[in-house]
Amino acid sequence: MVDLPLALVTGATRGIGAAAARALAPTHRLLLGGRDAGALGELAGTLPEAKPWPIDLTDTEALETATAEIGELDVLVHSAGVARLGTVETATDADWRANFEVNVLGIVTLTRLLLPALRASKGHVVVINSGAGQNARPGWGPYAASKFAVRAFADSLREEESALRVTSIYPGRTDTEMQQAIVAGEGRAYEPERFLRPESVAAAVVAAVSATGDAHPTDVTLRPRGLV
């Protein structure tokens, strides 16, 4: 029996990452990336061919060790991220660094280390970006800047690595724990029906990954139909 293709999903402990892992499970073996080993183990136990891959994306030495064991990789889904918001006046250096450490450098480092494995499989890199990677809003500067930066990274990777497919997905506001914290910070009542579901973003990941070989999905934008 031929092995299923291998996919690594970061941020798989919850939200969009966990939904993407579940959506890919019928067609892929999975490495579930994240910092909470217990949560990863619980999710892996519900999926047919999934293994926890606990990792801190800001720990380059740990990334080098963990990626050294991966010889071929068909799909890399970058879903891990943080959102530290604030105005130019109020956001601290720590806020800016936190966004860039995870949302940009974590993605850059992991992708660079996995390039040999991705090249070996002529693989597919999917970056879960954000609507903030297309439009910067007041009070969202540190987060939006990191998402604009990772958009440029994905565009550069696509041009440099012609054997790979590179897809950026730009979801609007999505019903996740991160979104709950953002809405609380805005002083608003949380109404989940007004946001995209994580499963809807995961469906876009599957659509990109399963596109026929002649097609290269480069950018996918999703917006919630509810008013936010």
Buried (B, 14 or more C-beta within 10 A) or exposed (E): EEEBBBBBBBBBBBBBBBBBBBBBBEEBBBBBBBBBBEBBBBBBEEBEEBEBBBBEBBBBEEBEEBBEEBEBBBBBBBBBBBBBBBEEEEBEEEBBBBBBBBBBBBBBBBBEBBBEBBBBBBBBBBBBBBBBBBEBEEBBBBBBBBBBBBBEBBBEBBEEBEEBBBBBBBBBBBBBEBBEEBBEEEEEEBEBEBBBBBBBBBBBBBBBBEBEEEEBBEBBBBEBEBEE
